[in-house]
């Protein structure tokens, strides 16, 4: 049984559910060639993991945010009667009753303290035709972002290929997220899906926002991309990012990119500071804390 469990988790994926009501991405139109060239100057050097830098940043993140223990709500860390404060609207609260409690994950969603390799897959248009699929799938732990389909069966079918993955829902970021997330939870339950839904802990998201503010990042709300990258840095020894690029043109060919790798739907609400977030991730790349992949993935590359 234990061996089967470990095998199930060997190529575990987290799919983060993004509903238009829950969170919004904005890829700013920054086609300034000079700015992109500055990014490439920082990025172009040979990359090597710097263990000391990685351990220092990971320790700072863990000390302030405690992602492994607090990133998700469980029946252990959030008992009946707990008053949850929505991290996106701190004037709103929700007291956990038995019905809500029954939807919380039993035990702990992460079976190991640390995975060796993790891939965080953003939605940027730069991922299209990048040939990064095999490299992404080779990671032990893969974090992807997806969208909620309109009909229940279509939603369940869209997740079928992810088998026993975790589905991370921001149920307690805003009050209107709660019924949408619970609907997703009960839909998976009704269709007997092997997907296991879990909820972001709003306390963790608040701590994470304060951490990145202390790092100099100023934004209305953190994007799902930097949230999941932060969690990956606590859970994984080697973190690699794909599909993160805040410009609307390709860094090498300067061809126009679609907003997402799967469509060109534009977003309207400016919640996130994508260029600033990217600069922080680029800094971590140059420090050897994580690795950013820009453009095409080459066979044999780390």
N, C-alpha and C positions, 0 to 999 in steps of 0.2 A: 504493500500500500504506500509506504514512504517513498519507495523508488518510483512508483507511478506518479506520485504527487510532484516529485522533483522533475520528472520528465515533462509533466504538464507545464511546469513553470519555466522550463529551459529556454523557450522562445516566447516568453510572456509578452503580451502587448497591452498597453493601456490605450484605450480610445477615449479621447476627451470630447464629450458631446457639446457642440456649440450650436445653440439655437439663436436666431436673430434677437430674441428677447433677452438672452443670457449674456452675450458678450459680442463685441464688434471689433473687427480688424479694420485698420486703415493703412493702406500702403501709399504713402505720400508720393506724389509725382515729382520726383527729384531727378531730372535728366541732365543735371549739370556734370559735364564730362570731367571737369576739374575735381569735383568732390569725389567722383568715382575713382579717379586716378589716385587720389590721396588714400582712399581705402585700400586700393590694390598695392600701393607702396608698403603699407603696413602688413598686408596679407601675404605678399609674394615671397617672403623669406621661407626657408625650409622650416617645417614645423616639427617640434619635438616636445613631448610631454615633459614638463618641469615638475617633478614629484613634490619638491618643497613648496612651490607656489600653489600647486593643487591642494596639498594637505592644509596649508594655511587658510586658503579661501574656504575650503570645505569645513574646517573647524569653526571659522567665523560664522558661516551660514548655519551650521548645526547648533551652535551655542545660542544664536539669536532666535532661530525658528523651530528647531526640533522637528524637522520634517518627517523623519522616520516614525516618530511616535504620534505626531499631531497633524500631519497633512490631511488625513481623512478622518471622518467621524466613524466611530465604532461603538458597539454596545458597551465596551469597556471604558472608553474615555468620555462617553456622553450618556450618562444614565437618565432614566425617567425623572422628570422634574427640572432638568437643566434648562436654563434660559439662554437660548442662542441669540446672539446679536448679529444681524445681517452686516457683513463687512462692507457692502456697497451702499447701505443706508442705515447708519448706526442708530437712528432714532427708532427703527423697527426691531422688534424682538419676537421670538417664538419660544414658547415653553414646550418642551418635549413631552408628549403624552404617549400612552402605550401604542397607539396606532403608528405614530411617527417612529418610535423606538424600534418597532418590529421591522422597519425597513433598513435599519442600520446594520452594517457588516458585523458578523459575529467573528470574534477572534481578531486576527491582524491580516490585512490584505497582502502583505509582503512576506513571503516565506523565508527569505534570506536577508541578512543584514546588508549585504553588498553583492551586486552583480559585477562581473568583470568588464563587460562591454555594454553600452547603452546607446541607442540612437533616438534622437528627438527629431521628429519629422514635421517641419513647418509646412504651411500651405502656399508659400510664395511661388510665383510663376517661374522662377529660376529652376525649380525642380523638374519642370517638363523637359523631356528628352535629355535628361542628365545622365542616364544609364547608372543611376545610383541604387536601383532596386535590390540587386544581389548584395551589395554592401550593407544596405539597411537591414535586410532580412537575416544577415549573418550575425547581427548583434543578439545577445542573450535577452535583452530587455528593450522593447521598441515602444515608443510613445508616439501616437498619431492623433491628429485632430480631425473630427468628422462632424457631420451635420444631421439633424433630426429630419427624417422624411415625413411628409404630411400624413400618410396613412399608417396605421399600426403595423399591418403585415409588411408593408414596404420597409418600414423602419427595422423590423426584426430581420428581414431578408438581407438588408444592407450590412448587417453585422455578422451574418452567417460564417463568412470566411475567417473571422477572428476567433472562432471556437470558444475556448474557456477564458478569454481575455477579461480584463477589468474595464468597466465603463465608468469613467469619473465624471460626475455631474455637479455643477455649481448650484446646488439646490438652495443654499442659504446665503447667497451673495446679495440678492434682491428678493423682496417678498413675492414678486410675480414669477420668480424662478421656481419656487417651491412646488406649485401644482403641476408645472410642466415637467419637472424632474420626477415627481411622484408618478405622473402618467407614464413616463418612460419606464420607471421601475416596475409598475404593475403590468405594463404591456409585455415586458420580458418575462415576467412571472406567468402571465396568462398563456403565453405561447411556449412555455417551458424551454426558454432559450438557455443555453449553457453560459451565456454572457453574465458576468457578475457585476451589477451596478453598485457603486460606492459614491459617497458624497464628500466634496471638499469640506474641510473644517474652516469656517469663517474666521476663527481665531488664528489659525495658521496663516491665512491670506492677509490678515491685518499685520501680523508679525513680519511677513515677507515684504509687504509694502514699506514698512518702517526700515527694514534692513536695506532695501535698495535705495531708499531716500538717503540713508546714511552713506551710501556709496556715490551719491551725487545725482541719482536719477530722479528727475521731476516729471511726474505724469499723473493724470487724473486717476487712471487705473492701470495696473500692470496687465500686459497681454497674457493670454494663455501660454504663448510660446516661452516667455521668460519665466513664468510660474513653473512650467513643467521642466524647463532647463534647470531651474534652481533645485527642484525636487530630485532630478536625476543626479545632480552633483553630490547630493547626500547619499543616494542609494547606489551609485555606480563608481567603479574605479576609473573607467575611461568613457568620457562622454563626447559624442560626435553629433553635430548639428547639420541638418539638411533642410533646404527650402527656406532659409532665413536670408532675406535680402530686401532692403527698404526702398530700392530704386525701381523705376518702371522700365529700365533698359538693362540688358545683359551686361555684366562687367567686362566681358571679353569681346563679344561681337557687337555690342551696343545696339542690338536689335531690340525692338519693343517687346516687353513681356506682358503676359496676361496678369491680372490681379492675383489669381490663384492658379496653381498648376492644372486644375480641373475645369476652371471656367474663368470668365472675365467680369463677373458680377462685382460692381463697385459698392462700397459701403458708404454710408452717409454720416454716421455719428463718429465724432473724433474723440474717442475715449483714450486711445493709446498713443504714446510718443515713440513710434516705431524707429525712426532714425536714431533717437537717443538710446533706445534699448539696444539697437544693433551696435552702436559704438561701444557700449559696455561689454557686449558679447565679443566684439572684435578685440577689445583690450584683453579679455580673458584668453582669447585665442593666441595673441602675441605673447602672453605670459606663460603659455603652455599648460593652462588649466583645463581647457577643452579645445576641441578642434572643430572649426567651421569648414564646411565644404561649399565652395562657390563654383558653379559651373559643372562641367562633366566629371564624373567619377571614373578614374582610370583603374584598370585591372591591376590588382596587387597593391594598390595604395592603402595606407593605414588611416 
